[in-house]
Amino acid sequence: MSDLTRRQVFRKLLPDTQDNDDRAAAHELAPQRRPPGALSERDFLSTCTRCGKCAEACPESAIFAFAEGTGVLARTPVLLPEQRPCTMCAGFPCTHACEDGALRPFDGRTWRLGRVQIRTEHCLAHQGPECGACVGLCPNEIIGITLTAWKPQVTDACIGCARCIPACPTSPPAIELPPL
């Protein structure tokens, strides 16, 4: 039998709405995969007018919007590279379409979205036969995945664009982009 204090019993029976509100606010301010040039999450959320012009300017249709009903995140642009990779297109037209300053043009050629991981238990090359379908797909001459002894290895140069995920012939893909 567990020795619970009276307060612990009540906490189990009656969820603390303040704790729930704090968790929701922390989730909404957690880093998201924003389009290139995005301000910090807090500044982005207070600056973005949710106009959708960045998504309209994206030639790859790689910018999505959070659904209505998602609190402060609603209608803000987000990248979902696992579904549609960001190609890091020349000039980043999404940044120039943002008139409110939530996305700022920058001089970089890439924007870090994370770092992919290889699930070796699903990877063909790690199971025996050669593959390498994920190699050489990174944007702007980045070498994010190399072959070492015919097995793919993620390098520190990986920016998480996720172009390699749909190229993976296994199901589920042996490459994943962990949440931020």
C-alpha positions in Angstrom: 0.0 0.0 0.0 1.3 3.4 -0.9 1.7 6.2 1.7 0.2 9.2 -0.1 -0.3 12.5 1.5 -3.7 14.1 1.5 -2.5 16.6 -1.1 -1.1 13.8 -3.4 -4.5 12.0 -3.2 -6.4 15.2 -4.2 -3.9 15.9 -7.0 -4.6 12.4 -8.4 -8.3 12.9 -8.2 -8.6 16.5 -9.3 -6.2 17.5 -12.1 -4.5 20.8 -11.5 -5.7 23.2 -14.2 -2.8 25.5 -13.6 -0.4 22.7 -14.3 -2.3 21.8 -17.5 -2.3 25.5 -18.6 1.4 25.7 -17.9 2.1 22.5 -19.9 0.0 23.8 -22.8 1.8 27.2 -22.8 5.2 25.5 -22.7 4.2 23.3 -25.7 3.0 26.3 -27.7 6.3 28.1 -27.0 8.5 25.0 -27.7 10.6 25.4 -30.7 8.8 24.5 -34.0 10.3 23.8 -37.4 9.7 27.2 -38.8 10.5 28.5 -42.3 13.9 29.9 -42.9 14.8 33.2 -41.3 12.3 32.7 -38.4 12.7 34.7 -35.2 12.9 32.9 -31.9 9.6 31.1 -31.2 8.4 33.6 -28.6 9.2 36.6 -31.0 7.9 34.7 -34.0 4.5 34.0 -32.3 4.1 37.7 -31.4 5.2 39.0 -34.8 3.6 36.6 -37.3 0.3 37.9 -38.6 -0.7 34.5 -39.9 -1.2 35.9 -43.4 0.0 32.8 -45.2 2.1 34.7 -47.7 5.3 32.6 -46.9 3.4 29.4 -47.8 2.1 31.0 -51.0 5.7 32.0 -52.0 7.1 28.5 -51.4 7.7 26.9 -54.8 7.8 23.4 -53.2 4.6 23.8 -51.1 6.7 22.8 -48.1 5.2 25.3 -45.7 2.1 24.2 -43.8 -0.1 26.0 -41.2 -1.1 24.8 -37.8 -4.8 24.1 -37.7 -7.4 26.3 -36.0 -7.9 25.4 -32.4 -4.2 24.9 -31.7 -4.0 28.0 -29.4 -1.3 30.6 -30.2 0.1 28.2 -32.9 -3.1 28.4 -35.0 -2.5 29.4 -38.6 1.3 30.0 -38.0 3.6 28.5 -40.7 5.5 25.4 -39.9 7.8 23.0 -41.9 7.0 19.3 -41.8 10.1 18.0 -43.6 9.1 14.4 -43.0 6.0 15.0 -45.2 7.4 17.5 -47.7 11.1 18.3 -47.5 12.3 21.9 -47.6 14.6 22.3 -50.7 16.3 25.4 -49.4 15.5 27.1 -52.7 17.7 29.9 -54.0 16.9 33.2 -52.4 14.4 31.8 -49.9 11.3 33.4 -51.4 9.4 32.6 -48.2 11.5 35.1 -46.3 10.9 37.9 -48.8 7.2 37.3 -48.8 7.0 37.9 -45.0 6.0 41.6 -44.7 5.6 41.5 -40.9 9.2 40.5 -40.1 8.6 37.1 -38.5 10.8 35.6 -41.3 13.9 37.7 -42.0 16.0 37.3 -45.2 19.5 36.0 -44.4 22.7 35.4 -46.2 22.8 31.7 -45.5 22.3 28.9 -48.0 20.6 26.6 -45.6 18.5 26.7 -42.5 19.0 24.0 -39.8 15.8 22.0 -39.1 17.3 19.3 -37.0 19.4 16.2 -37.8 18.1 13.0 -39.2 18.8 9.6 -37.6 19.2 6.2 -39.2 17.3 3.4 -37.7 19.9 0.7 -38.4 17.3 -2.1 -37.7 15.4 -1.0 -40.8 18.2 0.1 -43.0 19.0 -2.2 -45.9 22.7 -1.4 -46.0 22.9 -2.2 -42.2 21.2 -5.5 -42.8 23.5 -6.7 -45.6 22.8 -5.6 -49.1 24.1 -2.3 -50.5 21.7 0.6 -50.8 22.9 4.2 -50.5 19.6 5.7 -51.8 19.8 8.4 -49.1 23.3 9.6 -50.1 23.8 12.7 -52.2 20.4 14.2 -51.8 21.3 17.1 -49.4 20.8 20.7 -50.7 23.5 23.1 -51.6 26.5 20.7 -51.7 26.0 19.7 -48.0 27.2 16.3 -47.2 24.8 15.2 -44.5 25.0 11.5 -45.1 28.1 9.6 -46.2 28.8 5.9 -46.8 31.3 4.3 -44.4 32.0 0.6 -45.2 28.9 0.8 -47.5 26.7 1.9 -44.6 25.1 5.3 -44.4 26.3 7.6 -41.6 24.8 11.0 -40.7 27.4 13.8 -40.5 27.4 16.9 -38.4 26.6 18.8 -41.6 23.1 17.4 -41.7 20.5 20.2 -41.5 17.4 18.0 -41.3 16.0 18.9 -44.6 14.7 15.3 -44.8 15.1 14.9 -48.6 16.6 11.5 -47.7 13.4 10.2 -46.0 11.2 9.7 -49.1 14.2 8.3 -51.0 14.5 5.4 -48.5 13.1 2.2 -50.0 12.1 0.6 -46.8 8.7 0.8 -45.1 8.8 2.4 -42.6 11.7 4.5 -43.8 15.0 3.7 -42.0 15.6 7.5 -41.7 13.7 9.7 -39.3 13.8 13.3 -38.2 13.3 13.4 -34.4 11.2 16.2 -32.9 13.0 19.3 -31.8 
